[in-house]
């Protein structure tokens, strides 16, 4: 949720001017989330990070109105740290403080002050939250990638929001975190590497921050690794042209990496720069074209002619892995549906009765095939962290078709 918030805020910061009448909805979505994050961080030295027992929730297929699974509350604190989840929460609050700076200065200050407090807690009491909440979060939300990148990501957003030297020095001092070559083109809720490099590079490209030069070199390397025709072990393209990375829910990689392509393209444009990639170079126009190709694929320009955004286009996923969408509504079926009673809807071949308009699902496999089946959750489950980066992309391309 915190990563979703950070990416929604970044979308508004970079592409809000392209959102038209939808800008107010995007801002409202950020505030809904930051109001929650403020409550979750209200006690010093503590962050509430999860409500609900993941194991009991995953063993039931029932409507939100009927949920009777455990609502256990899980927290991290000074003796059970979680620098990754706290670092991302600090990033979300700091990024959102920029969104509200001119809209609601008092709220913006509150967000920034809380971001500072949460970041200090994350940095002082170091550890991965899934080490301390192993049984609660694994195997569903484990942190596989360590917490150092989230600390650097939190510091990068605090630097952008506050302009304080202490964060600049923190970023320079901890840059070593990003030297692992395998993670150059990773960006998502569990891995911030490419995002940090692109975010920090903006300052180098505006000519203000030579001390961040290594981040720009990393960002350039990230861009080069995504160019079609350059073989990179971590990035493949499907025959139909979709970015593909191994692991669950591929569309999260497609939207987040495409967002970075577009953001970096804009930073390069303003600086009148290109990315050197060996014998070729990547222009800002090429980066935009690559990002647009991904967005077009998501919306239906693909071998199956199917839009992976529910409710958009003539053909879209009908059997998404989403409880409220797949079970009959309370209006259609007033009686309760128990934990295991929902299983027949889960395994039914019928389309979902409730259309979750706008949700983007995990998407097709590496050969462009899509099963459109609830049990194939990697392909059919929608998530907020798939949708959030797409908000900025759609805003930009709707204004620049």
C-alpha positions, 0 to 999 in steps of 0.5 A: 500500500505504501509503494502504491501511494508513493507511485501515485504521488510521483505520478501527480508530481510528474504528470499531474498537469496532464490529468485534467479533471481526473487530477482531483481524483488522483489527489483524493486517492493519495489523501485516502492512503496518507490518512491511513498511513498517518494513523498507522504511524501515530505512535513513535517507534512503532508502525502498524503494518498489517491487519488480518491473518494472511493464512486465514484470509487466503483460505477463504473465498468470501465477500468483504461484507461477510468476512469473519477471518481473524483481524489480527493487527501486526506491528513493527517496533524498536525490538521487532524492526521492519526497515523495509516497510517503514522506509517505504512508508516514509517515502510515501509520506514524503512524496505525498507532502510534495503533492499537498505543498501548495494544496494544503500546506498544513497537511503537507507539513504534517506528512513531511514531519511524520516521514522524518520520524518514520525514516529515523525509526527505520534507519535507527532500528534496522531489520527486515519486517519479514524476519520479525513477522515471518509467520504473518507475512510469509509466504505472501508478502515476504521481503526477499530483497533486503531493507537497504534499498527502502532506506535509500528510497525513503532518504531520496524522497525526503531529500526531494521533499525537504532539500535538507543536506542530511539526506543528500549526505545519507544518499551519497554515503549509502550509494553502495547499496545499488552496486549489485548488477543483477538488480539494475532493472528491478522496481516494485514493492520489494525492490527500489533499485531502478526507481532510486536511480531514476529519481536521483538522476533528475538532479544530475540532469538539471545540473545541480548535483554532480555528487549524484553522478553514479546514480545517473550512470546506474539509470543509464545502465537500467535504460540500456538493459530494457532496449529491445535487441540488447539481450539482458538475462533479467528482461525478455520481451514476449513475441507480441512485445510485452516486457517480461520478467520471471516471477509472479504478476508480470504486469507489475514490472511492465507498469513500473518499468514503463513509468520509469522509462517515461519519467527518465525520458522527460528528465533527459528531454529537459536536459537535452541529453540522450542515453549512451548504450554501447554503439547505439544511443537511446533518445528521449523519444525512443524511451517514450515510444518504448513506454507507449508500446507497453501501455498500448499492449496493456490496453489491447494492442496485443496478439490476443486483442484483449485489454488487460484493464477490466471494463476497457475495450471490447474484450477484457478479462472476465474471471479475475482473481478478486473476491468481491468481483467474483461473488454475487453482490449482497443485493443479488444474494442477501444471505451470507456466504461462508468461508468455504461456501464461496469456493464454488464461485471461485472454481466456476467457469462463469464470468464474474458478476461484478465488473471491477472497472479499471483494474489491471490484472497480472497479464499474459505469460511470456508467450502472450497466452492468457488463461482468464481463470481465477485459479491462475492468480499470477495472470488474473489477479489485479493489484493496486501496485500494478495500477498506480504507475499506470496512472502517470503513464495514461495521463501523459499519453492521453495528453500526448497521443 
